[in-house]
């Protein structure tokens, strides 16, 4: 039995079928069979399949006695397939090189899920290629398995059968097949997505979807067969009823159906003018028949709601008027643009005033005693910049500091600390004249360093995952370079999937990084990785991380104070759980089952949960917090107190492991999605091969580690010692002072 069965229905594709089949045969993966279903094709398509089969036993031609149409031809191929997984490939399309190996590896790495969804590109005769907009959605879901019905935007992807790999026994058990008529992919695709409980995505272009110049697109041909779409959606909504889905998902699919009807009726190449009223009449019946009784707020969509209401009213005249207006949105946009651009030019002039303000103050002398501090784009008061700030009064009392911080974050600052809000006139006046600048990310792109000004880049952790230029080859990255984007921020990285935009973003990243005079490192490994990720001219200060000084210097009284602050009672063993976030849709970072873990530890063990700031605690976690077995460590302004209070750390791929290792306390790695995380983010070393302690890849293994306390075993301690030697080499408790005395004190 082959691992993959590729089903290729052919009909009048003699110009393309050889290229199609060779795109499969020439893959760097061999465990497949090709079932070519000759749908009684009147041309030489079947003969070409037979010719190629003579040279490759993996090709199995199947000649039908009568033409049955695309859907039933696929059904015939499915019945003949023997592979563990089934893929559909139309006879005029091709697979991109390396696709089958990537698909097989992804399926095996995720314990053989029911469905794998991959991307496609439309390819035109002149070589133009357009990658599907779904790339971003696939990237967000690329880490681990998920249930498709929990992600509504997946249903917005083009509902075709050829962008997925299906586990054959799943299709057989489900009893799903392709129906007679046009739009046969609709009921098949949505039935699969509604029933699959374990799916994965592969964010790479697998299918090269040929856009033929003529004669190949039946959906672009006027025909009464376009009325088949109503029966297809009847099947979809029957499946929704059978599955008992939420009102929100039902409304979402209802909107998809309504918008599909509009697309068909507007398309001059599909519905003849004489057929538009009958088509609208049937669309009205379908819109009334399938309208959900209620829907949650997240399913509301104004354009779709308007269109649906027009169909349900059944007034073709009203719909025609709306259609006329809606089809002229482009001219309206041009009119709005004629107003918008003058307004934008005025706004730019206002901004120019700010630049003039900045330019004016740049002509004044630099204030040699002024230090600007900022952390994560002005969003807080912490990390390495805070540690340097707090060491300033003792190490260099003649220097005065000003923090760049958002107004809604001012409560984090100690009383009396001078501050400015980002992007204000005072900020630019300060930027124009300050001598020293300390930040753990970059300052705004409009900041232009003057001769004599000094920028200290403190960094914000030892990198396990790729950063800077090293994320260029990964579609998913944790944050945007542009700080104005509404995305989690943890480093200067990029999320753009548009190549030209990405190149510009990376160029902007390097331009801002060119401002650095000094950069901090806590180990030789970091120096090497950061240097490659940010290839600019600056001097390394291998002093350790200032934020870790407090960990190195912590006394017993400091530890007791932190335990009391966090709420750890005397005699309790505190376990800190601090996972990183995932670059995927939804909340997937809290991956351990606290109930199961608590059942395997004594009653005197308490868990401190330090969730990522983008994570929302669910009701179950809140119940455990209320019970006292879990402490919400996310509520405290600094993770330092959590470090000091904890006897053991559980983490996954977060940089907290490098900081916590300074304390020489046990660390447990819970890496249940390591391979998926590596694929999505890229990592600099194999954490599972060089961990800081015990490793679990399943909940059962994690339970066992804590039940047997194997995190204290000699092997775990030896791993931690090697880890500390490599990653804590420069942390000696004097980093902040050395930065100040080396750079800021003459």
N, C-alpha and C positions, 0 to 999 in steps of 0.2 A: 504494500500500500504506500503510495506516494504521500509526502507531507502536504503538498499543495496540488489541488486540481484547478487548472485554468480552463474555464469554459468559454469558447470563442464561437458564437453564432455568426454565420456568414451568409450574406445574400447580396449579390451584385457588388462585390468588393474586390474584384480581381485586380484592380490597380493597387490595392493596399494590403491584401491579406498576407502576401509573402513578407513584407516589412513587419507586419503585425506579429507573425509567428516567429520570425527571426529575432525580434526584440525579446522574446521569451527564451528561445533556444540559446541565445548568446549571453544570458545572464551568468554571473559568477556563482550560481547556485544550481544544483542539479536534481534535487529531490522533488520533482514535480511530474505531472502528466498534463498534456494538453488535449482536451476534448473539443475537436472542431465539429460543430454541428452545421452541416450543409442543409440549409432550409430550402431545399429544392431550388437552388440558385440557377438562373438561366444562363449565367456566364461561366467562366472557367474557375471560379472560386474553389469549387470542390476538387477539381483536377489539381490545382496548386497544392491544396492540403494533402492529397494523396502523394504527390511528388515528394514533398518534404517528409512525409511519413516514411517513405522508403529509406531515407537516410537517418531517421531518428525514431526509435521505437517508442519514445515518450509521446509521440503525436498519435492520437487515435481519432481518425475521421469517422463521423457518424452521418450517414446520408439519409435524410427524411424523404418519404415517398411523396408527400404533399407539402406545399408551403403552409406553415402554421403561424407565421409571424414571430417577431422577436421574443416575446414573452414565453410562448410555448416551446420555442427552440431552446431557450435557456432551461426550461423545465426538463426537456429531454436530456440535455447535457448534465443537469443536476442528478437525474436518475441514473445516469451511466457513470457518474464520478465515484471514485474510491478513495480519494485523498482525505486526510484529516481536516483540511481546510479547503474552502472553495472560493475562487476569485472569478469574477466575470470580466471579460475583455472583449469589446466589440471588434469586429474584423477590420475596421478602418482605423483603429487606435493602436497605440503601442505602450510598452512599459519602459520607463527610464532605466538606464543601466544601474545595476546594484540594488534594484528594488526588492527582488525576491529574497535575497539574503537578509536585507534589513527587516523585511516583514517577518521572516522566520525567526530571526534573533529576538525581535520585539515580542512575538507571541510566546516563545519559550521562556524569555526572561520574566514574563508576567503570568506564568502558570497556566498557559493555554486558555485565554479568555474566550468568550463566545463570539466577539466581534472585534475587529481592528479597523479603524477608520484612517485612511491616508488622504493625502492631498492630490490635486491634479492641476494641470495647466492646459489652457486652451492654446492650440497651436494652429497657425494659419499657413496657407500655401507659401507666403513670402518669407517665412521664418519667424514672424512675430510670435511672441509667446506671452501669455498673461496668466500668472499664478492666481488661483482662486483666493478670494478674500478670506476663506476659512482658515488660512494659515495661522492667523493670530489665535483663533479659537482652538485649533488643534494643539498649538504650542502651550496654551494655558492648561490644557488637560493632559499633557504628555507625561506627567509623573504619576505612575501607578494606574490602577483600574478604577472604574466608576460605573454607575448606572446611568445610561444615556437619558432616561426620563427625568433625572435630577438636573439636567442642564438644557434648558429650553432652547438656547441659541443653536444647539446642534441640529435642531429641527429646521432651522433656517438655511442650513447648507443645502445645496442643490440635491434633491432627492433622487439620486441615481444609484444603481446597484454596483457600478464599476469602481467606486471609490472605497471599497471595503473588502476585507477578508472575513469569511464566515466559517465558524466551526460547523462541519457538515452535520454532526449528530444533533447540534442545536437546531438547525433548519429542519431536519427530518422530524425531530420530536415536536417542533412547533407546527409542522404541517403547512408551512408557508410556501407559496409559489407565485408565479407571475400569471396575471389574469389576461384574458383576451382584450385586444384593443390597444389604443394609444394610451400614453401616460401610465403604462404598466408598472413602472418603477415606483410610483407613489405609494400604492398600498403595500407593496413588498418592503420598501424602505422603512416606512413608518411602523409597520408591524414588527419588524426586527428591532428598531430602536425602542419601541414601547415594551418589548418583552425581554430584551437582554438585561441581565443583572451585572455582568462583568464585561466591560469594554475597555479598550485602550486606544490611544491615538498614536500615529506615526507622522510626525510633522516633517514630511519630505514629499516632494512631487514624485509620485509613482506612475500615475496615469497621464499620458500625453494624449489629450482629447482633441482629435482632429476636427477642425472647422472647415468642412468641404465647401468649395465655391459654388457648386450646384449639384442637384440630384441626390444629395446624401442626407438631407435633413427633412424627414417626413413631418416633423412638427412645424416646419415653416411652409407647408403646402396646404392651400385651402381644401378643406374636406369636411363632410359631416362627421367624420370620425373624431373630430375634436370634442364632440359631445360625450365621448367616452369618459372624459374627466369626471363627470358627475358620479358615475358608478364607482370609480376609483376612490373618491372621497367618501362615498357611502360605506365602503369597506373599511376605510380608516376610522370613521366614527363608530362603526360597529365594534371595532377592536378597542376603541376608547371605552365604550360601554362595558365590554367584556372585562377589561383590565381595571375598571373603576378608578380612573385617574383623577387628579385634582381638577377643580374648576379652572384653576389658573392655566394648567397645561392644555386643557380642552379649549379654552378661549384662545390660547396661543396658536393652536393648530387651526382653529376656526379663522383667525386672522390670516394665516398662511393660505387657507383655501380661498378666502374672499379675494385676496390680492392676486392669487393665481387666476381666478376668474377674470379679473380686470385685465391682467396681462394678455389673456387669450382673446378677449373680446376687442381689445384695442389693436391687436396685431393684424394688419391688413392681409398678411400672408397666411392667416389661419382661418379666420371667419369671414366668409363673404358678406357683403353688405346686406344681402337679402336674408342671411341667417342670423343676423345680430339680435333681432327681437326674439326669435325662438330660443336662442342661446340664453338671452337675458331672462326669459321666462323660466327656463329650467334652473338657472342660477338662483332665481328668487325662491323657488321651491326648496332648493338645497340649503340656502341661507336661513330659511325659516325652520327647516327640519332639524338642522344641526346647531341652532343657536343655543349656547349654554344658558342655563337658568341664572347662574351667578358666576362671578369671577373675582379673584382677589385683585388688589390695586396694582400689583406688579404686571398684570396681564393687559392693562389698559393701553391702547394705542390709538391716538386720535384719528390719523388718516384711515386706519383700518376700520375703526368704529363708524366713521362717516360712510365709508363704502359699504360696510355691512348693512347699515341702516337703509341706504338707498336700495340695495337688493331686496331687503325684507319688505320695504314698502311696495315694491313691484311697479314703480313708475319708471318706465324706460325713458320718458321725456326728461324727468328730473335727473336720471343717471347721465343722459346724453349731455345735459347742460353742465353737470359736474365734470364729466369727462372732457368736455371742451375747455373748461377753465383749468382743470388739473393738467391737461396736456400742454398748456401754455405757461407752465411754471418757469421755464427757462427765460422767456422774455421778461417775466415779472422779476426774476432774479437779476437780470441785466438792469432793469429799471431801479431796483433797490440798490444795486451796485453803483449806479450813477449818483445816488445820494450818499452811499456808504463811504466811497473813496474820498470825497472832499472832507467828510467828517474825520476819516482816519488821518488825512493829511494835517488837519487841525490838531488832532491828538498828538501827532508826531511833533508838531511845533511846540506843544506844551512840554513834551518830553525833551525837546531840544533845550528848553529853558533849564531843565534839570542838568543836562550835559554842560550847559554854560556855567551853571552854578558850580558843578564839580570842577570844571576847567579853571574857574576863577580861583577857587581855593587851592588848586594844584600849583598856582603861581606863588603862593605864600610859603614861608619856610616850613620844613618838616619839624614836627615836635618830637625831639629825641626821647622824651620820657613817656610817650603815649603808646599803649599796646592794645590792639583790637583782638578780641576773642570771639569765636563763633563755633557752634557745634551743629552739624546736620542742618545746614541752611537756615540757621536761626530758630530752630524748633525746640531747643532745650538748653540745659546747663549741666553738662556732664562730660564723660569720656576724657581723653587726654588733655583737651584744652582746659577743662575744669581743674585737673590736677596741677597743671602748670600755673594757672591763675591762683590757686590756693597756696602754692609755694612762693609766689611773688613777694608778699610782704616781708618774709624773712630773708630770701635770697637777694632781692633787689628792691628795697623799700622806696627807692627814689622813682620807681616806675609806677605809673598809674594806668588803670585798665578801664576799658569800656566794652561791654558785651553787646553783640548784635543778636537780638532776640525778638520774636513776635510778641505783640502786645498781650495775646491771650496766654502766653507762657511766662509772664513776668513773676507769677507766684513762685516759680522755681528758683528765682534769684534771691540771695541773701539781702536783707535790708541794707540800703545805702549803696549798693553797687551801681555804678553809672552804666547806662544802657541806651541803645538806640534801636528803633524799629527798622527792619529791612526796607530798602527802597524808599527811604525818606530823604528829604533834603539834608537833614542833620547827619544821616549815615554817610552821604557822599562828602559832606564837609569833613567828617572824621576820616574817611578813607583817603581823602586828598592829603592829609597832613600827618597821619600816624606814622610812626617809625617801624613798628613791628606788627605782624599779623599772624595769628595763631588759629588754625582751623583743622578739623579732621576730614573735611571735604574741600571742594573748591569754593572760592568766592565768586560772586556773580561775574558773568562774562564782560560786563561793562567796566569792571575794575581793571585799571591799567596801572601797573606798578611803576612808580617813579624811581629814578636813580637815587639810591640811598635808602629806599624802603626795603624791608626784609620780611619774607614770607616763610613761615615754618609750617610745613605739612606734617601733622602728627600721625596720620593714618588712623584707622579705627578697628584694628584687629589683625591677627595673623590670617592670611588668606588660605582657605582650603579650596573654595570654589573660585573659578576664574573671575578676574577683575580687569578693568581697564581695556586695553586693546585686545586682551586675550579672550574677550567674549564675542569678538567679531564673527566667529564661526558658529555661534550658538544662537538659535532663534529666540530662545527665552533667556532673559537676563532679569536680575532682581529689581532694577529700578531704571529710571531714565536719567540721562545726563542733564536734561533740561529740568531744573528744580520746579518749574511751574506745572509740570504734569501731575495729574492726580494719580499717583502710584506710590507704593511703599518705597521709602528711600533708605538705602543702606549701601552707599558707595557710588562712585561715578561710573555707572554702567549704562547700558542702552537697551531699550525694548523695541525700537523701530524695526519692522520687518521689510521696509522699503530700502533697497540697497543704496540708492543715491542719497536718501535721507540719512541712512546710517553712516555713510562715508563723511557727510558733513558734520554729523554729531561727533564722530571720533576726531575729526579735525578740530572742532571746537573744544573737545576735551583736552587735546594736546596743547592747544593755544592757552587754555586756562592753567594747565599744569606747567607751562613754561614760566609761570610766575614764581614757582617754588625756588627758594634758595637752599632750604634744608628739609630733609625728610627723616622721620624717626623709624627705627626698626628695633624689634625685640629679639631677633635671631638672624643668623646668616641666611637661613632659608627664605625668610621674608625679604631680606635685602635683594636676593636674587630674583624672586618672583615679582616684587613691586617694580624693580628696575626694568624687567622685560615688559610689564604691563603699562608702565609710564616712562617711555624712553625719552626723557627730557634731561636738561642739564641742571643738576642740583647736587648737593653734598649730603651723604648719608650720615646721620647721627645714630650710631649703634649703641644706644644708651639703655634700651629697654623701653617699655611703655610707662609713661608717668602714671596712668590710671592704676597700674599694678603696684605702685610704691606702697600703697596702703595695705595691700595683701602681704607683701614681703615684711613690712614693719609691724604687722598686727600683733598685739600682745593679748594675753588671756582676758584682760579687762575689756578690750575692744570686741573680742569674740562674744563675751557674755552680754555686752551691751547690744550687739546686733541680734543675738538670739532673743533677748527680751523684747526688742523692738519688733521683730518679725512675729513673735508670739510662740516661740518654741519653749516649752516648759522644761525645767530641770529634769534630767534623766531621760528625755526623749532623744531618739535618733532622728535627725532631720535629713530628708532626701530632697535635693533640689532637682526639679524637672524643668529644663530650659531648652526647648526645641527651637530650631530656626523655622522661618516660614517657607512655603513652597511657592514657586512661580507658576501657580496654576489657579484655575477658577475655583472658588469656594474655600471653605475653611478646612485645611487638611493637615495643619501642623500638629495638633494635639492628637497623637496617634496611639498613645498607650491606653489600655483599658484599666482605669484606676481601680474599679471594683475587683477585677481579677488580681491585680497586683496587691491590693490591700489584704485580700484573702490569704496571701502567702507570706505575710510579714507579721511580726508581733504587734500587739496593741500599742507599744510605746514608740512605734515608727510613725512619723508624721511627714507628709509630702508638701513641699513648697513649690507651687506652680508659678513659674515666671514665663507667661505666654508672650509671644511676639505682639507688638502693639497693634498689628493688623488683625489679630485673632479675637473672635468673640467667644466668650465662655458659654457653653451650652447649659441647659437646665440641670443635667446630671452632675456636671462639675460644680455648679452652684449648690446643689444638695450636699455634695461631699464637703464643700467649704463650710456649709452651715453645720455639718456633723462634727467638724473639728479635725477630721483625718487629713484634710487638704487645706493649706493656707494659700490664699491668693497673694503671691509675691509680686504680681504685676501691679498691685496698688501702691507699691513703695517707689519713690522717685529714683532710687539708685539700686542697681543690681548688686553693688558691693556688699550691702548688708545681707543679701541673700547668700552670697558666696561665703561670708564669714560665719553665717548661722548654720550652714549645711555641713553635714558629715560626709555625704556622698552626693555626687552629681550624676544625673541621667541627662544625656543630650544626644543629638543626632549628628548634625553637620555644622552646628553653630560654632562661631569663634569663641564662645564662652569656655570651651574645653581648654583652650590655650591659656586663658587667664586663670581659670580655676586650678590648673596644674601647678601654678606657682605655690599653692597652699600644700601641695604634696598629699592631697586626700584622694580617696578612691573615685574613679570615674568609670561610668558604664555607658557604652555606646549602644543606642537602640537604632539600628539601621535597617528597618523593614523595607525600605524602598531605595536602597543604595544604588542599584544599577540604573533605575529610572532617574534618580537625581543626577548621577554622573552624566547620563545622556542629555538631560535638559540643561544642566548648568556648566558641565565641564569641571573637573577637579584636578588639582596639581599633584596629588598623590593618592594612593590607595589606602583609605582610612582603615579598612578592614584588615589590611596586611600590616599596618603600623599603628594600632590603636593605643590609646592611653590607659587601657584597662580591659575589663571583660566586655565582650561583644554579644549582643542579641540581635537576631534578625526576625524573630517571631515573638509574639506575646508569651508563648509558653516558655521560651528560652529566658526571657526577661524575668518571668515569675520564678524560674528555677534559680537564677543568679541570686535573687534576693532571699529566696527560701533557704538556700545553702550558704549564703553570704560569700559566694565565690569571688565577689569583687575584692575581697581581702586576701585571696589566695596568693601564694608566692609568685605564680605566673602573672597575675594581674599587677602585682606590685612591681615586678620586673619590667613589664610593659610601660608602666607609668614612669619608672626611672629613665628608661630610654627616651620616652616622649619628652620629659622635662629637660633632659640633656640637650635635645635637639631644638626645642621650641622656647625654652625659658632661659637661654644662655646669658642674656644681657640684663635680665630683671634682677637687680640687686637692691632696689628700694631707694635709689638716688637719681632716678631718671629725670624727674622734674627739675631738681636743683641743677643737674648738669646741663640741661637745655638752657636754663636761664643764664648760668655763669659762662657757658660757652658762646652763646649767641647775643645775649642782651646786656651783659656787663662788660664794659670796655677793659 
